[in-house]
């Protein structure tokens, strides 16, 4: 499980990206790179990291489900993800 400070920092970045998205798009379309440089660095979507919604784990993230591979396996084995079952042949 990720530290609470790390997940809090990530959520703060997500809010900031959403707040400045429209302004960033307008400045980028206008080609005003000096004004883009004045925006906060955390307002850039590049600084976001995909993290597990349940644990905050940054590695092994499955985009389709929004969780890490560890939580995916645990939930799939417990039958908490509809339509997913362990393969056997």
N, C-alpha and C positions, 0 to 999 in steps of 0.2 A: 504494500500500500504506500502510495506517495505521501510525502509530508503535506500537511495542510497548507503550509506556506506556499508550496509549489503549485498546488491546485488553485489557491487563492490568486496567485500571481497570473496564472493562465486565464482564469475567469475575468480578471481585471483587464488583461490584454484583449480578450474577446469583446468586452463591453466597449473598449476604446476603439477597436477596429470598426465596430458597428456604428459608433458615434461619428467617426470621421470618414466613413465610406463614401458618402455623397460628395463631400468637399474634396476628397482625394481624387475621385473620378472626374470632377469638374476641372480641377487644376491640371490633371494629367491630359485631359482632352484639349485644354488651352495651351499646353506645352510650357506651363509656368513651373519650371523645375526648381527655381529659387524658392518659391512659396511652398513647394512640396517638401523642400529641405527644412523648412521652418516648423512643419508639423511634428508632433511627438514621435519618437522612434517606435514606440509600442503601438502606434496607430497603423503601422504597416502590417498587412495580412501575412507577410513572409515570416514574421516573428512568431506566428502561432504554431503550436505543435499539437499533432493529433494525440489525444490521451484517452484512456479508457474512462467511460462515464462512471463506472462503479468504483474503480480503485485508483485511477489517476496514473496508471502505468503507461510510460511513453513508448515502450518497445512492444512489438508483436501486436500492433493495433490492427483490427479488422474493420475497414471503413464501412462496409455494408451493414454491420451490426453495431458499430460504435463502441465496441468493447475489445479488450485484449484477448489474445489466444487462450490464456490461462482461464479467464472467466468464461469464455465461450465454451471451452471444453467442459468446465464444471457445470454450467447451465444446461448444455446439451445432454450430458449424462443424467442429469436430474429431470430431464423432460421439460425444461422451462422455456425452450425455444421451439415454437411450433414448426413442424415439418423437418426438423433436424434429428437424425438418429445416427448412432455409431454404425459404421460400415462393417459388414461381416460377409464372408464368402467362403 
